[in-house]
Every structure is written in C-alpha cells, then in structure tokens.
Amino acid sequence: MIDKLEMFMVLAREQHFGHAAEHCGVTQPTLSSALRQLEDHLGVVLVKRGSRYQGLTPEGERVLEWARHIVGSTRSMRDEMRAMRFGLTGQVQIAVIPTALAMVHELTTPFREKHPDVSFAILSRTSVEIQALLDDLRIDAGITYLDNEPLGRVTAIPLYRERYHLVTSNMDDLAGSDTITWREAAKLPLCLLTPDMQNRRIIDQHLDAVGAKVSATLESDSMIALFTHVQTGNWASIMPEKMVESFGMRDRVKSIPIIEPDATHTVGLIAAKREPATPVVSALLKEAMKFSLDA
C-alpha cells in the first residue's frame, strides 16, 4: 500500500504517466497496474483517464492529501527507528530562497558539530517551489519568508528580519548619502531578481506603495549575477542587508539603507507540520530556535 501511495504521489506531481514511471523506476504498465489496484482497494477512481494524464478526480485530490500524511508518517517512523539504533544519520535536504543562502551556514555548521554523521544538500529555490517540495515530501525543511505570502500547513521558526539596502558602485551619484527613499531608488537603473522570486514581489510592493513604478533594466534569478552587474557602475540594485554583508565588498560597493518606509520581512525555517516529526527535523527546528530575530 505504501509503495502504491508513493507512486500515486509521483504521478500527481509529474502529471505524466511516462515521467512518473521513469521516476519510480518501473514500467508504465506496472505504474498503471499499481494505480488500478489502489483504486480497487479504496473503491474510487483517482485519475481522470484518457490518452494522456488529465488530472485527478475530486476523490483523487482527497486521497493525495491522505497519501502525503501516510507516507510522511511512515518515513518518520522509519527514521526514528534508525535514529534510536544509530543516532542521527543521513542527508538533510533544505531548500532556500536565494536571498537567504548566505546565512544557511549559521544553521548547518553548529548542527553538524552536534551531529557529525549528518550531511546536507542545500537547494536554491523560490518560495513557491519550497512549499511544493515540502508538500511532496521531497525536502526536509525550507528557509523562506514567513509574513508576506500565505504558507501551507507548516511549523515555522523565525530566524531574522530582512531589511533592504540600495547597492551601487557608482559613488559619485550618491556621495554622502546615508539613506535613500524607495521613490528615489526607483529612479536609478536597477537590476533585480526575476518576478518569480518573492523578494522581487516584496520590492515591487514597497515601490507601488509609494507610487513609484520601476522597470528593471536587468533581471536574474542569481544574486551573483546582480552583484557583478552592480560592480560595473552601470546598475544599482535593491538587496537584503544580510546578503550585502555576506559578500564582504564594502570597499567596492556602497550599501545605503532604504527608508520611507524602513521595511522589514521575517525569514524563517519551515518544515511540514507533522507529529511526531522525524528526529532530524526535530533537531533542526531545535537548532533554529537558538537564533535571534535581530541576529
């Protein structure tokens, strides 16, 4: 039953019979047979059938929620039994919004000092992707915004507050400026993250709130790409203060706090709300609680 539920979850995610079968390491007829057996066992039709995948039935949508709960709980039980025998082991997968990547080591380093048999995989993903990965049990935790766009059913631990600075290497234009307003920042040639990134949507919201419209002259999903363009002197950018500090280029770029308003948003660690949580997720949440919001 667990194997069949996992195959059903993969099909719902991939939305393609062939891709789902390949991901599960089985043939397409084997996948189809497993789904029919699951439907027969539950007495409902789960998948709209046709020449290709056409989506889930209403019953299928509901079974998907149960499947995530059952499979997640089963994995948690297996992990707890393994931890009781061997301690915390294995790989922890954490998906992180790009603007928070620079601080992940503050969480992973002390965690691994306590649990040396644990390794990490850090993935750069959008906030929407992080939620989807959590729902599909493909990551253990995520680091994302907590207070801007709705989150799913998660346990959330605040880590720090994100504040925004204008970053430029053209010192002549802003010589002597200690602060800059959102409206003033909008007048500069800006390079910003792409609109699928929540950080960009936050920046657009604050600019809209003061009646400033901006059309970025360069967009990227990479913070490195933005920094290198800022260094040319032809672009400025709006970035989180913590990200600017991590690059350590105070001698090459000027970072100016943006005011009116002095906006902040909370970034934190999230994990699927499941009791009991896996031992490694419980330990990760405990480590996150040691952070100060003002760190």
DRENVEXBA-707798 format. One record per residue (C-alpha): residue number from 1; residue in three letters; x, y, z. Coordinates in nm, 4 decimals. Layout:
N
  pos  code        px        py        pz
  NUM   ALA         X         Y         Z
...
***
This chain:
295
  pos  code        px        py        pz
    1   MET    0.0000    0.0000    0.0000
    2   ILE    0.2765    0.2480    0.0891
    3   ASP    0.4544    0.1825   -0.2411
    4   LYS    0.1309    0.2381   -0.4329
    5   LEU    0.0617    0.5629   -0.2477
    6   GLU    0.4138    0.6836   -0.3268
    7   MET    0.3619    0.6054   -0.6975
    8   PHE    0.0315    0.7942   -0.6869
    9   MET    0.2060    1.0964   -0.5300
   10   VAL    0.4709    1.0928   -0.8022
   11   LEU    0.2070    1.0807   -1.0762
   12   ALA    0.0219    1.3755   -0.9192
   13   ARG    0.3478    1.5701   -0.9155
   14   GLU    0.4782    1.4784   -1.2606
   15   GLN    0.1344    1.4891   -1.4297
   16   HIS    0.2623    1.2438   -1.6896
   17   PHE    0.2415    0.8627   -1.6783
   18   GLY    0.5704    0.8040   -1.8571
   19   HIS    0.7677    1.0540   -1.6476
   20   ALA    0.6151    0.9194   -1.3258
   21   ALA    0.7012    0.5599   -1.4176
   22   GLU    1.0578    0.6597   -1.5015
   23   HIS    1.0946    0.8441   -1.1711
   24   CYS    0.9631    0.5417   -0.9802
   25   GLY    1.1959    0.3063   -1.1671
   26   VAL    0.9125    0.0926   -1.3071
   27   THR    0.7479    0.0410   -1.6436
   28   GLN    0.4393    0.2393   -1.7345
   29   PRO    0.2169   -0.0758   -1.7288
   30   THR    0.3460   -0.1514   -1.3768
   31   LEU    0.2585    0.2011   -1.2644
   32   SER   -0.0884    0.1794   -1.4212
   33   SER   -0.1482   -0.1599   -1.2591
   34   ALA   -0.0474   -0.0261   -0.9165
   35   LEU   -0.2868    0.2666   -0.9529
   36   ARG   -0.5748    0.0400   -1.0532
   37   GLN   -0.5057   -0.1817   -0.7517
   38   LEU   -0.5096    0.1258   -0.5290
   39   GLU   -0.8390    0.2385   -0.6826
   40   ASP   -0.9898   -0.1090   -0.6372
   41   HIS   -0.8772   -0.1173   -0.2746
   42   LEU   -1.0271    0.2254   -0.1988
   43   GLY   -1.3340    0.1817   -0.4185
   44   VAL   -1.2946    0.5124   -0.6018
   45   VAL   -1.1474    0.6434   -0.9263
   46   LEU   -0.8393    0.8549   -0.8556
   47   VAL   -0.7190    0.9635   -1.2002
   48   LYS   -0.9133    1.1021   -1.4968
   49   ARG   -0.8236    0.8623   -1.7734
   50   GLY   -0.7667    0.9376   -2.1387
   51   SER   -0.4921    0.9076   -2.3970
   52   ARG   -0.2781    1.1122   -2.1570
   53   TYR   -0.2852    1.2351   -1.7975
   54   GLN   -0.5863    1.4626   -1.7453
   55   GLY   -0.5657    1.5294   -1.3733
   56   LEU   -0.7057    1.3866   -1.0522
   57   THR   -1.0690    1.3300   -0.9700
   58   PRO   -1.2106    1.5036   -0.6590
   59   GLU   -1.1614    1.1729   -0.4766
   60   GLY   -0.8044    1.1626   -0.6066
   61   GLU   -0.7328    1.5094   -0.4672
   62   ARG   -0.8516    1.3979   -0.1259
   63   VAL   -0.6566    1.0717   -0.1400
   64   LEU   -0.3458    1.2736   -0.2325
   65   GLU   -0.3737    1.4603    0.0988
   66   TRP   -0.4044    1.1314    0.2862
   67   ALA   -0.1175    0.9802    0.0878
   68   ARG    0.1146    1.2635    0.1893
   69   HIS    0.0149    1.2180    0.5520
   70   ILE    0.0501    0.8384    0.5497
   71   VAL    0.3764    0.8262    0.3533
   72   GLY    0.5240    1.1103    0.5582
   73   SER    0.4329    0.9386    0.8850
   74   THR    0.5733    0.6084    0.7625
   75   ARG    0.9045    0.7705    0.6711
   76   SER    0.9122    0.9467    1.0077
   77   MET    0.8640    0.6144    1.1862
   78   ARG    1.1434    0.4514    0.9879
   79   ASP    1.3753    0.7458    1.0542
   80   GLU    1.3009    0.7382    1.4258
   81   MET    1.3735    0.3668    1.4500
   82   ARG    1.7018    0.4175    1.2650
   83   ALA    1.7930    0.7107    1.4918
   84   MET    1.7256    0.5001    1.8020
   85   ARG    1.9765    0.2445    1.6768
   86   PHE    2.2432    0.4601    1.5164
   87   GLY    2.1805    0.8214    1.6202
   88   LEU    2.1131    1.0959    1.3655
   89   THR    2.2466    0.9957    1.0241
   90   GLY    2.1757    1.0534    0.6567
   91   GLN    2.1328    1.3614    0.4435
   92   VAL    1.9160    1.6620    0.5292
   93   GLN    1.7717    1.8427    0.2276
   94   ILE    1.6959    2.2121    0.2782
   95   ALA    1.5547    2.4360    0.0041
   96   VAL    1.6355    2.8048    0.0498
   97   ILE    1.5227    3.1296   -0.1139
   98   PRO    1.8226    3.2905   -0.2915
   99   THR    1.8376    3.5928   -0.0601
  100   ALA    1.8833    3.3655    0.2451
  101   LEU    2.1538    3.1371    0.1039
  102   ALA    2.4283    3.3450    0.2636
  103   MET    2.3094    3.2679    0.6155
  104   VAL    2.2438    2.8932    0.5900
  105   HIS    2.5889    2.8101    0.7291
  106   GLU    2.4868    2.9760    1.0560
  107   LEU    2.2350    2.6942    1.0970
  108   THR    2.4083    2.3975    0.9367
  109   THR    2.7533    2.4447    1.0945
  110   PRO    2.6506    2.4227    1.4618
  111   PHE    2.4017    2.1479    1.3741
  112   ARG    2.6696    1.9282    1.2172
  113   GLU    2.9074    1.9885    1.5077
  114   LYS    2.6468    1.8203    1.7265
  115   HIS    2.5564    1.5533    1.4698
  116   PRO    2.8692    1.4712    1.2629
  117   ASP    2.7059    1.1775    1.0820
  118   VAL    2.4552    1.4071    0.9136
  119   SER    2.5272    1.5646    0.5736
  120   PHE    2.3384    1.8423    0.3949
  121   ALA    2.2054    1.9205    0.0487
  122   ILE    2.1244    2.2914    0.0090
  123   LEU    1.8969    2.3781   -0.2842
  124   SER    1.8245    2.7287   -0.4170
  125   ARG    1.4505    2.7540   -0.4860
  126   THR    1.1692    3.0074   -0.4985
  127   SER    0.9267    3.0288   -0.2061
  128   VAL    0.6533    2.8660   -0.4168
  129   GLU    0.8832    2.5773   -0.5086
  130   ILE    0.9840    2.5304   -0.1450
  131   GLN    0.6221    2.4859   -0.0395
  132   ALA    0.5602    2.2374   -0.3227
  133   LEU    0.8721    2.0375   -0.2319
  134   LEU    0.7597    2.0196    0.1315
  135   ASP    0.4121    1.9070    0.0299
  136   ASP    0.5582    1.6319   -0.1895
  137   LEU    0.7991    1.5137    0.0864
  138   ARG    1.0985    1.5894   -0.1358
  139   ILE    1.2829    1.8075    0.1176
  140   ASP    1.3129    1.8019    0.4957
  141   ALA    1.2865    2.1767    0.5518
  142   GLY    1.2905    2.5139    0.3815
  143   ILE    1.4082    2.8663    0.4566
  144   THR    1.1676    3.1262    0.3229
  145   TYR    0.9584    3.4326    0.4041
  146   LEU    0.7086    3.3840    0.6856
  147   ASP    0.4998    3.7009    0.6766
  148   ASN    0.4389    3.8095    0.3182
  149   GLU    0.2578    3.5362    0.1256
  150   PRO    0.0464    3.2507    0.2708
  151   LEU    0.2271    2.9384    0.3853
  152   GLY    0.0848    2.5890    0.3840
  153   ARG    0.0443    2.3684    0.6889
  154   VAL    0.3932    2.4081    0.8318
  155   THR    0.5873    2.4519    1.1520
  156   ALA    0.7727    2.7845    1.1278
  157   ILE    1.0663    2.9192    1.3285
  158   PRO    1.1600    3.2868    1.2670
  159   LEU    1.5329    3.3342    1.2019
  160   TYR    1.5893    3.7011    1.1194
  161   ARG    1.4292    4.0130    0.9761
  162   GLU    1.5242    4.1089    0.6227
  163   ARG    1.5966    4.4808    0.5710
  164   TYR    1.6585    4.6423    0.2335
  165   HIS    1.9513    4.8460    0.1045
  166   LEU    2.0306    5.0114   -0.2244
  167   VAL    2.3601    4.8729   -0.3527
  168   THR    2.5726    5.0638   -0.6036
  169   SER    2.9339    5.1051   -0.7047
  170   ASN    2.8728    5.4457   -0.8645
  171   MET    2.9853    5.6522   -0.5672
  172   ASP    2.9512    5.9888   -0.7430
  173   ASP    2.5716    5.9741   -0.7756
  174   LEU    2.5095    5.9076   -0.4081
  175   ALA    2.8168    6.0574   -0.2415
  176   GLY    2.7439    6.1470    0.1187
  177   SER    2.4014    5.9812    0.1255
  178   ASP    2.3310    5.7906    0.4460
  179   THR    1.9802    5.6840    0.3431
  180   ILE    1.7628    5.6817    0.0317
  181   THR    1.3870    5.6587   -0.0125
  182   TRP    1.2075    5.3921   -0.2126
  183   ARG    1.0868    5.6605   -0.4510
  184   GLU    1.4441    5.7854   -0.5086
  185   ALA    1.5753    5.4317   -0.5570
  186   ALA    1.3164    5.3685   -0.8295
  187   LYS    1.4710    5.6403   -1.0461
  188   LEU    1.8034    5.4546   -1.0777
  189   PRO    1.8824    5.1880   -1.3425
  190   LEU    1.8045    4.8778   -1.1370
  191   CYS    1.8979    4.5138   -1.1747
  192   LEU    1.6651    4.2941   -0.9709
  193   LEU    1.5651    3.9346   -0.9142
  194   THR    1.3083    3.7867   -1.1530
  195   PRO    0.9348    3.8252   -1.0729
  196   ASP    0.9000    3.4572   -0.9748
  197   MET    1.1131    3.5377   -0.6689
  198   GLN    0.9213    3.6559   -0.3626
  199   ASN    1.1969    3.9087   -0.2843
  200   ARG    1.1186    4.0805   -0.6156
  201   ARG    0.7477    4.0794   -0.5385
  202   ILE    0.8223    4.2355   -0.1995
  203   ILE    1.0331    4.5086   -0.3606
  204   ASP    0.7593    4.5781   -0.6170
  205   GLN    0.5020    4.6014   -0.3359
  206   HIS    0.7035    4.8643   -0.1487
  207   LEU    0.7652    5.0652   -0.4636
  208   ASP    0.3956    5.0503   -0.5541
  209   ALA    0.3035    5.1632   -0.2007
  210   VAL    0.4893    5.4937   -0.2507
  211   GLY    0.3596    5.5394   -0.6036
  212   ALA    0.6908    5.4554   -0.7679
  213   LYS    0.6942    5.2356   -1.0764
  214   VAL    1.0126    5.0636   -1.1773
  215   SER    1.1028    4.8704   -1.4877
  216   ALA    1.4169    4.6733   -1.4136
  217   THR    1.6769    4.7095   -1.6878
  218   LEU    1.8183    4.3682   -1.5960
  219   GLU    1.6637    4.0682   -1.4204
  220   SER    1.8231    3.7464   -1.2964
  221   ASP    1.7473    3.4609   -1.0573
  222   SER    2.1089    3.4762   -0.9375
  223   MET    2.2326    3.7141   -0.6689
  224   ILE    2.5875    3.6682   -0.8018
  225   ALA    2.4757    3.7964   -1.1424
  226   LEU    2.3204    4.1030   -0.9809
  227   PHE    2.6338    4.1795   -0.7805
  228   THR    2.8625    4.1544   -1.0811
  229   HIS    2.6431    4.3969   -1.2740
  230   VAL    2.6356    4.6398   -0.9818
  231   GLN    3.0158    4.6370   -0.9825
  232   THR    3.0247    4.7724   -1.3382
  233   GLY    2.8911    5.1057   -1.2127
  234   ASN    2.6075    5.0961   -1.4682
  235   TRP    2.3474    4.9392   -1.2411
  236   ALA    2.2220    4.9627   -0.8863
  237   SER    2.0182    4.7003   -0.7038
  238   ILE    1.7918    4.6600   -0.4016
  239   MET    1.9127    4.3758   -0.1816
  240   PRO    1.8688    4.2430    0.1712
  241   GLU    2.1215    4.3869    0.4159
  242   LYS    2.2315    4.0380    0.5272
  243   MET    2.3116    3.9390    0.1690
  244   VAL    2.5228    4.2508    0.1123
  245   GLU    2.7191    4.1819    0.4305
  246   SER    2.7911    3.8237    0.3237
  247   PHE    2.9632    3.9351    0.0030
  248   GLY    3.2109    4.1455    0.2030
  249   MET    3.2620    4.4131   -0.0645
  250   ARG    3.2238    4.7250    0.1453
  251   ASP    3.5316    4.8735   -0.0227
  252   ARG    3.3881    4.8152   -0.3731
  253   VAL    3.0180    4.8911   -0.3324
  254   LYS    2.8130    5.1367   -0.1326
  255   SER    2.5185    4.9974    0.0654
  256   ILE    2.2556    5.2534    0.1632
  257   PRO    1.9524    5.1783    0.3844
  258   ILE    1.6194    5.2428    0.2128
  259   ILE    1.3645    5.4373    0.4164
  260   GLU    1.0104    5.5735    0.3874
  261   PRO    0.9243    5.3095    0.4860
  262   ASP    1.2030    5.1254    0.6697
  263   ALA    1.0534    4.7916    0.5627
  264   THR    1.1314    4.4518    0.7132
  265   HIS    1.0134    4.0972    0.6440
  266   THR    1.0714    3.7851    0.8506
  267   VAL    1.2681    3.4912    0.7111
  268   GLY    1.2484    3.1581    0.8875
  269   LEU    1.2828    2.7828    0.8804
  270   ILE    0.9746    2.5826    0.7847
  271   ALA    0.9009    2.2118    0.7973
  272   ALA    0.5890    2.0089    0.7288
  273   LYS    0.3590    2.0156    1.0317
  274   ARG    0.3730    1.6542    1.1367
  275   GLU    0.3620    1.4942    1.4819
  276   PRO    0.5874    1.3350    1.5584
  277   ALA    0.8410    1.4959    1.3266
  278   THR    1.1412    1.2992    1.2084
  279   PRO    1.4296    1.3067    1.4581
  280   VAL    1.6493    1.5059    1.2221
  281   VAL    1.3780    1.7668    1.1550
  282   SER    1.3097    1.7941    1.5287
  283   ALA    1.6798    1.8558    1.5895
  284   LEU    1.6918    2.1116    1.3074
  285   LEU    1.3930    2.3025    1.4475
  286   LYS    1.5554    2.2996    1.7912
  287   GLU    1.8760    2.4464    1.6451
  288   ALA    1.6761    2.7143    1.4625
  289   MET    1.5109    2.8226    1.7868
  290   LYS    1.8501    2.9426    1.9105
  291   PHE    1.8503    3.2210    1.6518
  292   SER    1.7542    3.5740    1.7500
  293   LEU    1.5225    3.7644    1.5162
  294   ASP    1.7680    4.0533    1.5404
  295   ALA    2.0729    3.8421    1.4544
***
